[in-house]
């Protein structure tokens, strides 16, 4: 899983369009593309941005080697002059992005690419592949962690992930979203994140009896002694045998620093409450009661409501695959083309019969607006890069669709932060990715800026993403002009 040349990790039409630009247009024409998404995963109130570090790695290593050129020649679509051009291809443009771990909302640019059209076109597929996947899993993890209400959530999904990359980078994204550890050892090595785990039913079954298996495991791992108690009979033998081993450890003077049981089947609410009674009765009030078995945020929330005595959650399949919402739906759209004579960007807009698919034109950035007293997000404002704001002045926000809905912010009542940061400048990386555990902490702080109503798992309050007055007018002028052309 070391650095790989992913240049051909692209859709064929990216390359055929590149050849078209090369032959029929100015291949160095500078354009702006925006990567964004239209709907929050699973009907939630937010998403978590992730994957930027792998985008950086991909861009840094972007090149066509001899094997790539030889293969493309066999496709039968590409001329030799274009293939010869590809030999010296590299990314020379600018990229701005929202840092990983940031709370994000629909329709705002996650990544903005300013580059010659051929370069900007080529990277579309890989960029979306990377950002869509990791943002999806980070968002799913954040929802699961929210449902756990402060209990530790461990990512246990490697064996159910759709291949090694999904398992490794999905685990990385899950850590960003708030998991305390992963079972994925390679992910732990690559990204310096905690690895955690217990043992399988096969461990119990390989010994003459359950008690011997528990004793052996406790002797080997006294400071990480979580015993799986549902191999045979959870209440009849599993928990009693675990308690017997804990007593033996206590009597031998072995510190019970991290110990407890794991439930992997049955009625987790009932079994955990019974287990808690049995453990408490023997003085093991601080024992971990961990649960696994096809968990997700909905089931965890339900178990919490039922008073389950579980304080640690191992979440696998439903997290690593985001089973209920398997796609993030990010898109990559042309937003502007540079006019070389004026040095200004000409806004471009994509029209659609579906209003939600009409794009926002121009060279844009995002300003996040916070309530100064609470630190909570009021709204995100998509505006043109050249627009200036002063929090000492009042600010009028309005819904870009239902424009009569307005919010007036008094001077000094709010703060603003620009979300997009420079990542590449003139083809050189100018951004240093933080450690994954630092991104995780940043994501936790980001989640705290959301109102509780927006964190609800079902029917959350929508955080408003507004357009500046100037951008709104440009968009509507373009819409009107195209409508006029169509009618005339």
C-alpha positions as CSV (number, residue, x, y, z in Angstrom):
1,X,0.0,0.0,0.0
2,X,2.9,2.3,-0.6
3,X,2.7,5.3,-3.0
4,X,1.2,4.2,-6.2
5,X,0.8,5.7,-9.6
6,X,-2.9,6.2,-9.9
7,X,-2.9,8.4,-13.0
8,X,-5.0,5.9,-15.0
9,X,-7.5,5.7,-12.1
10,X,-9.9,7.7,-14.3
11,X,-12.8,7.3,-16.6
12,X,-12.0,7.0,-20.3
13,X,-14.0,10.0,-21.2
14,X,-11.6,12.2,-19.1
15,X,-8.8,11.2,-21.5
16,X,-10.9,11.5,-24.7
17,X,-11.9,15.0,-23.6
18,X,-8.3,15.8,-22.9
19,X,-7.3,14.8,-26.4
20,X,-10.2,17.0,-27.7
21,X,-8.9,20.0,-25.7
22,X,-5.4,19.3,-26.9
23,X,-6.4,19.3,-30.6
24,X,-9.4,21.7,-30.7
25,X,-8.9,24.2,-27.9
26,X,-6.1,26.0,-26.0
27,X,-4.8,23.2,-23.8
28,X,-3.5,25.8,-21.3
29,X,-6.9,27.5,-20.9
30,X,-7.4,28.1,-17.2
31,X,-10.6,26.9,-15.6
32,X,-12.2,26.4,-12.3
33,X,-13.9,23.2,-11.2
34,X,-15.8,22.7,-7.9
35,X,-16.3,19.4,-6.2
36,X,-19.4,19.4,-4.0
37,X,-22.3,17.2,-3.0
38,X,-26.1,17.8,-3.1
39,X,-27.6,15.9,-0.1
40,X,-26.3,14.9,3.3
41,X,-25.8,11.1,3.7
42,X,-28.6,9.1,5.4
43,X,-30.9,12.1,5.6
44,X,-28.6,13.7,8.2
45,X,-28.0,17.3,9.0
46,X,-24.3,17.5,8.0
47,X,-21.4,15.6,6.6
48,X,-17.7,15.3,7.5
49,X,-15.0,16.2,5.0
50,X,-12.3,13.5,4.6
51,X,-9.8,12.2,2.0
52,X,-7.7,15.3,1.3
53,X,-4.4,13.7,2.3
54,X,-4.9,10.9,-0.3
55,X,-5.9,13.6,-2.9
56,X,-2.6,15.3,-2.1
57,X,-0.6,12.1,-2.5
58,X,-2.4,11.4,-5.8
59,X,-1.7,14.8,-7.2
60,X,2.0,14.7,-6.2
61,X,2.5,11.4,-8.0
62,X,0.4,12.3,-11.1
63,X,2.4,11.3,-14.2
64,X,2.1,9.0,-17.2
65,X,4.9,6.4,-17.3
66,X,5.9,4.3,-20.3
67,X,3.6,1.5,-19.4
68,X,0.7,3.9,-19.2
69,X,1.5,5.3,-22.7
70,X,1.9,1.9,-24.1
71,X,-1.5,0.8,-22.8
72,X,-3.3,3.9,-24.0
73,X,-1.9,3.3,-27.5
74,X,-3.6,-0.1,-27.5
75,X,-7.0,1.5,-26.8
76,X,-7.0,2.8,-30.3
77,X,-8.4,6.2,-29.6
78,X,-5.4,8.3,-29.0
79,X,-3.0,9.9,-31.6
80,X,0.8,9.9,-31.1
81,X,1.1,13.7,-30.7
82,X,-1.3,13.5,-27.7
83,X,0.4,10.5,-26.2
84,X,3.7,12.3,-26.6
85,X,2.3,15.3,-24.8
86,X,1.3,13.0,-21.9
87,X,4.9,11.9,-21.3
88,X,5.7,15.3,-19.7
89,X,2.3,15.7,-18.0
90,X,2.2,17.0,-14.4
91,X,-0.2,19.1,-12.4
92,X,0.7,22.8,-12.4
93,X,-2.4,24.4,-11.0
94,X,-3.9,25.5,-7.7
95,X,-6.1,23.6,-5.4
96,X,-8.1,24.9,-2.5
97,X,-10.0,22.6,-0.1
98,X,-11.9,22.4,3.1
99,X,-9.6,20.7,5.7
100,X,-10.4,17.1,6.7
101,X,-12.6,16.8,9.8
102,X,-14.6,19.9,9.0
103,X,-18.4,19.8,9.1
104,X,-19.7,20.5,5.6
105,X,-23.1,21.0,4.0
106,X,-24.6,20.5,0.6
107,X,-23.8,22.6,-2.5
108,X,-20.7,24.2,-1.1
109,X,-17.3,23.5,-2.7
110,X,-15.3,20.9,-0.8
111,X,-12.4,21.2,-3.3
112,X,-11.8,23.9,-5.8
113,X,-9.4,23.3,-8.7
114,X,-7.9,26.2,-10.7
115,X,-5.7,24.8,-13.5
116,X,-5.3,24.3,-17.2
117,X,-8.4,22.6,-18.5
118,X,-6.6,19.4,-19.4
119,X,-5.2,19.0,-15.9
120,X,-8.4,19.9,-14.1
121,X,-10.3,17.5,-16.3
122,X,-8.1,14.5,-15.7
123,X,-8.2,14.6,-11.9
124,X,-12.0,14.6,-11.7
125,X,-12.6,10.9,-11.3
126,X,-9.9,10.1,-8.8
127,X,-10.6,13.2,-6.7
128,X,-14.3,12.2,-6.4
129,X,-13.4,8.6,-5.8
130,X,-11.2,9.5,-2.8
131,X,-13.2,12.3,-1.3
132,X,-16.6,10.7,-1.8
133,X,-15.6,7.4,0.0
134,X,-13.8,8.9,2.9
135,X,-16.3,11.7,3.5
136,X,-19.1,9.1,3.5
137,X,-17.4,6.8,6.1
138,X,-16.3,9.8,8.3
139,X,-19.9,11.0,8.3
140,X,-21.3,7.6,9.2
141,X,-18.7,7.3,12.0
142,X,-19.7,10.7,13.4
143,X,-23.4,9.6,13.4
144,X,-22.5,6.4,15.2
145,X,-20.3,8.2,17.8
146,X,-23.1,10.7,18.4
147,X,-25.5,7.8,19.1
148,X,-23.1,6.2,21.5
149,X,-23.4,9.4,23.7
150,X,-19.8,9.4,24.9
151,X,-19.1,5.7,25.0
152,X,-16.1,4.5,23.0
153,X,-16.8,3.3,19.5
154,X,-14.3,0.9,17.8
155,X,-14.1,0.4,14.0
156,X,-14.2,-3.4,13.4
157,X,-15.1,-3.6,9.7
158,X,-12.0,-4.7,7.7
159,X,-13.2,-8.1,6.8
160,X,-16.5,-6.7,5.5
161,X,-15.1,-3.8,3.6
162,X,-15.1,-3.7,-0.2
163,X,-11.5,-4.5,-0.7
164,X,-8.2,-3.5,1.0
165,X,-8.3,0.2,0.1
166,X,-11.8,0.6,1.4
167,X,-10.8,-1.2,4.6
168,X,-7.7,0.9,5.2
169,X,-8.9,4.3,4.1
170,X,-12.4,3.6,5.5
171,X,-10.8,2.9,8.9
172,X,-8.8,6.1,8.6
173,X,-12.0,8.1,7.9
174,X,-13.8,6.4,10.8
175,X,-11.1,7.5,13.1
176,X,-11.5,11.1,11.8
177,X,-15.3,10.8,12.5
178,X,-14.7,10.0,16.1
179,X,-13.8,6.3,16.6
180,X,-11.4,5.6,19.4
181,X,-9.6,2.8,17.6
182,X,-9.6,0.3,14.8
183,X,-9.1,-3.4,14.4
184,X,-7.1,-2.7,11.2
185,X,-3.5,-3.2,12.0
186,X,-2.2,-1.8,8.7
187,X,-4.3,1.3,9.2
188,X,-2.7,1.6,12.6
189,X,0.8,1.4,11.1
190,X,0.1,3.7,8.2
191,X,-1.6,6.5,10.1
192,X,-0.5,6.1,13.7
193,X,-3.9,5.4,15.2
194,X,-4.8,3.1,18.1
195,X,-5.5,-0.5,17.2
196,X,-7.9,-2.5,19.4
197,X,-9.5,-5.9,19.6
198,X,-10.4,-8.9,21.7
199,X,-10.6,-12.5,20.6
200,X,-12.9,-14.6,18.5
201,X,-15.2,-17.5,19.3
202,X,-12.6,-19.8,17.7
203,X,-10.3,-19.0,20.6
204,X,-12.8,-20.4,23.1
205,X,-13.7,-23.4,21.0
206,X,-10.0,-24.4,20.5
207,X,-9.7,-25.1,24.3
208,X,-11.1,-28.0,26.2
209,X,-13.5,-25.6,28.0
210,X,-14.5,-22.0,28.2
211,X,-12.9,-21.4,31.6
212,X,-9.5,-22.6,30.4
213,X,-9.8,-20.3,27.4
214,X,-10.6,-17.3,29.6
215,X,-7.8,-18.1,32.1
216,X,-5.3,-18.4,29.3
217,X,-6.3,-15.2,27.6
218,X,-6.2,-13.3,31.0
219,X,-2.7,-14.7,31.7
220,X,-1.5,-13.5,28.3
221,X,-3.2,-10.1,28.3
222,X,-4.0,-9.0,31.9
223,X,-4.1,-5.3,31.0
224,X,-6.4,-5.8,28.1
225,X,-8.7,-8.6,29.3
226,X,-12.0,-8.3,27.4
227,X,-13.6,-11.8,27.3
228,X,-16.1,-12.9,24.7
229,X,-18.9,-14.5,26.7
230,X,-21.5,-15.7,24.2
231,X,-19.8,-18.8,22.6
232,X,-22.0,-21.3,24.5
233,X,-24.3,-19.8,27.1
234,X,-24.0,-16.1,27.9
235,X,-25.7,-16.0,31.3
236,X,-25.3,-19.7,32.2
237,X,-21.5,-20.0,31.7
238,X,-19.9,-17.1,29.8
239,X,-20.4,-14.3,32.3
240,X,-20.0,-16.6,35.4
241,X,-16.7,-17.9,34.0
242,X,-15.5,-14.4,33.2
243,X,-16.3,-13.3,36.8
244,X,-14.4,-16.3,38.1
245,X,-11.3,-15.3,36.1
246,X,-11.6,-11.7,37.3
247,X,-11.8,-12.9,40.9
248,X,-8.7,-15.0,40.4
249,X,-6.9,-12.0,38.9
250,X,-7.9,-9.8,41.8
251,X,-6.9,-12.4,44.4
252,X,-3.5,-12.8,42.7
253,X,-2.9,-9.0,42.9
254,X,-3.1,-8.5,39.2
255,X,-4.4,-4.9,38.6
256,X,-7.7,-4.8,36.7
257,X,-6.8,-1.8,34.6
258,X,-8.9,-2.7,31.5
259,X,-11.1,-5.7,31.7
260,X,-14.6,-6.7,31.0
261,X,-16.8,-8.7,28.6
262,X,-18.0,-8.6,25.0
263,X,-21.5,-9.6,23.8
264,X,-21.8,-10.5,20.1
265,X,-25.2,-12.0,19.9
266,X,-28.6,-12.2,21.5
267,X,-30.8,-9.5,23.0
268,X,-28.0,-7.0,23.8
269,X,-30.2,-4.7,26.0
270,X,-31.4,-7.6,28.2
271,X,-28.1,-9.5,28.3
272,X,-26.1,-6.3,29.1
273,X,-28.4,-5.4,32.0
274,X,-28.2,-8.9,33.4
275,X,-24.4,-8.9,33.0
276,X,-24.2,-5.6,34.8
277,X,-26.1,-7.0,37.8
278,X,-23.9,-10.1,38.0
279,X,-20.6,-8.1,37.7
280,X,-21.7,-5.4,40.2
281,X,-22.7,-8.1,42.7
282,X,-19.1,-9.3,42.7
283,X,-17.6,-5.9,43.0
284,X,-16.6,-5.4,39.4
285,X,-18.5,-2.2,38.9
286,X,-16.0,-0.7,36.5
287,X,-15.9,-3.7,34.1
288,X,-16.3,-2.8,30.4
289,X,-19.4,-4.2,28.8
290,X,-18.7,-4.2,25.1
291,X,-21.1,-5.1,22.3
292,X,-20.8,-5.9,18.6
293,X,-23.1,-7.7,16.1
294,X,-24.4,-5.6,13.2
295,X,-24.6,-2.3,15.1
296,X,-25.3,1.1,13.6
297,X,-26.4,4.5,14.9
298,X,-30.1,3.5,14.9
299,X,-29.6,0.3,16.8
300,X,-27.2,1.9,19.3
301,X,-29.7,4.7,19.9
302,X,-32.5,2.2,20.4
303,X,-30.4,0.2,22.9
304,X,-29.6,3.4,24.8
305,X,-33.3,4.2,25.1
306,X,-33.8,0.7,26.5
307,X,-31.3,1.3,29.2
308,X,-28.6,-1.2,27.9
309,X,-25.6,-1.4,30.2
310,X,-23.2,-1.3,27.3
311,X,-20.4,1.3,27.5
312,X,-18.2,0.2,24.6
313,X,-19.3,-0.5,21.0
314,X,-17.6,-2.4,18.2
315,X,-19.1,-1.4,14.9
316,X,-18.2,-3.2,11.7
317,X,-20.1,-3.9,8.5
318,X,-22.7,-1.1,8.8
319,X,-19.9,1.5,9.4
320,X,-17.2,0.5,7.0
321,X,-19.7,0.1,4.1
322,X,-22.2,2.8,5.3
323,X,-24.7,0.1,4.5
324,X,-27.8,2.2,4.6
325,X,-26.3,4.9,2.4
326,X,-23.6,3.5,0.3
327,X,-22.8,6.5,-1.8
328,X,-21.8,10.1,-1.0
329,X,-22.9,11.6,-4.3
330,X,-20.2,14.2,-4.8
331,X,-19.9,15.8,-8.2
332,X,-17.3,17.9,-10.0
333,X,-18.5,20.8,-12.2
334,X,-17.0,23.6,-14.3
335,X,-17.6,27.0,-12.6
336,X,-15.5,29.5,-14.6
337,X,-13.1,30.0,-17.5
338,X,-10.3,32.6,-17.4
339,X,-10.6,35.4,-20.0
340,X,-6.9,36.0,-20.9
341,X,-7.6,39.5,-22.2
342,X,-9.2,40.8,-19.0
343,X,-7.6,38.5,-16.5
344,X,-11.0,37.8,-15.0
345,X,-12.9,34.6,-14.7
346,X,-16.1,34.2,-16.8
347,X,-18.8,32.5,-14.7
348,X,-20.2,29.3,-16.1
349,X,-23.4,27.6,-15.1
350,X,-24.9,24.1,-15.6
351,X,-28.7,24.2,-16.2
352,X,-31.1,21.4,-15.4
353,X,-34.8,20.6,-15.3
354,X,-34.0,19.7,-11.6
355,X,-33.4,22.9,-9.7
356,X,-31.0,21.2,-7.2
357,X,-28.7,20.3,-10.2
358,X,-28.2,23.9,-11.3
359,X,-24.7,24.8,-10.3
360,X,-23.3,28.0,-8.7
361,X,-21.1,29.9,-11.1
362,X,-17.9,31.8,-10.6
363,X,-14.7,31.8,-8.5
364,X,-16.1,31.2,-5.1
365,X,-15.2,30.7,-1.5
366,X,-17.1,29.8,1.7
367,X,-17.5,31.9,4.8
368,X,-18.8,30.1,7.9
369,X,-20.8,32.4,10.1
370,X,-21.0,31.7,13.9
371,X,-23.1,33.1,16.7
372,X,-20.5,35.0,18.7
373,X,-21.9,34.1,22.1
374,X,-22.5,30.4,21.6
375,X,-19.9,29.6,18.9
376,X,-22.6,27.6,17.0
377,X,-23.0,27.8,13.2
378,X,-25.6,30.2,12.0
379,X,-25.1,29.6,8.3
380,X,-22.5,29.1,5.5
381,X,-22.2,31.9,2.9
382,X,-21.0,31.0,-0.6
383,X,-19.6,34.2,-2.0
384,X,-17.2,35.4,-4.7
385,X,-13.5,35.3,-3.8
386,X,-13.1,39.1,-4.1
387,X,-16.0,40.0,-1.8
388,X,-15.0,41.5,1.6
389,X,-16.9,41.3,4.9
390,X,-16.5,43.1,8.2
391,X,-18.1,41.6,11.3
392,X,-18.4,45.1,12.7
393,X,-21.1,45.7,10.1
394,X,-24.6,44.2,9.9
395,X,-25.1,41.3,7.6
396,X,-28.2,40.3,5.8
397,X,-28.6,36.6,4.8
398,X,-31.4,35.3,2.6
399,X,-32.5,31.9,1.3
400,X,-31.3,31.7,-2.3
401,X,-34.5,29.9,-3.4
402,X,-37.1,31.4,-1.1
403,X,-35.6,34.9,-1.0
404,X,-38.3,36.4,1.2
405,X,-36.8,34.3,4.1
406,X,-34.2,36.6,5.6
407,X,-32.0,36.8,8.7
408,X,-30.4,40.0,9.9
409,X,-27.3,39.8,12.0
410,X,-26.5,42.8,14.1
411,X,-22.9,44.3,14.1
412,X,-20.6,42.4,16.4
413,X,-23.1,39.6,17.0
414,X,-21.3,37.1,14.7
415,X,-17.9,35.8,13.6
416,X,-16.8,34.5,10.2
417,X,-14.2,32.0,9.0
418,X,-13.2,31.2,5.5
419,X,-13.3,27.4,5.0
420,X,-11.3,26.9,1.8
421,X,-7.5,26.8,2.3
422,X,-4.7,26.7,-0.3
423,X,-3.4,23.1,-0.8
424,X,-1.5,23.4,-4.1
425,X,-0.1,26.6,-5.6
426,X,1.4,26.5,-9.1
427,X,1.6,22.7,-8.8
428,X,3.5,22.7,-5.5
429,X,1.9,21.4,-2.3
430,X,1.7,24.1,0.3
431,X,-0.4,22.2,2.9
432,X,0.8,20.0,5.7
433,X,-1.8,17.3,6.6
434,X,-2.2,17.0,10.4
435,X,-1.9,13.6,12.1
436,X,-5.1,11.6,11.9
437,X,-5.6,11.8,15.7
438,X,-5.3,15.6,15.5
439,X,-7.8,15.7,12.7
440,X,-10.1,13.5,14.9
441,X,-9.8,16.1,17.7
442,X,-10.5,18.9,15.3
443,X,-13.6,17.0,14.0
444,X,-14.8,16.7,17.6
445,X,-14.5,20.5,18.0
446,X,-16.3,21.0,14.7
447,X,-19.2,18.8,15.8
448,X,-19.6,21.0,18.9
449,X,-20.3,23.9,16.6
450,X,-23.6,22.3,15.4
451,X,-26.8,22.9,17.2
452,X,-28.3,19.8,18.9
453,X,-31.2,20.1,16.5
454,X,-28.9,19.6,13.5
455,X,-27.3,16.5,15.1
456,X,-30.6,14.6,15.3
457,X,-30.4,11.2,13.5
458,X,-33.8,11.7,12.0
459,X,-35.4,14.8,10.6
460,X,-32.6,17.2,11.6
461,X,-32.7,20.9,11.4
462,X,-31.1,22.1,8.1
463,X,-28.1,24.4,8.4
464,X,-28.6,27.1,5.8
465,X,-26.1,27.5,2.9
466,X,-26.8,30.9,1.4
467,X,-25.4,32.8,-1.5
468,X,-24.0,36.3,-1.3
469,X,-26.2,39.0,-2.9
470,X,-23.6,39.5,-5.7
471,X,-23.3,35.7,-6.4
472,X,-27.1,35.3,-6.4
473,X,-27.5,38.1,-8.9
474,X,-24.8,36.6,-11.2
475,X,-26.4,33.2,-11.1
476,X,-29.9,34.6,-11.9
477,X,-28.5,36.8,-14.7
478,X,-27.0,33.7,-16.3
479,X,-30.3,31.8,-15.8
480,X,-32.2,34.6,-17.4
481,X,-29.8,34.9,-20.3
482,X,-30.1,31.2,-21.1
483,X,-33.8,31.3,-20.8
484,X,-33.9,34.2,-23.2
485,X,-31.7,32.4,-25.7
486,X,-33.9,29.3,-25.5
487,X,-37.1,31.3,-26.2
488,X,-35.6,33.4,-29.0
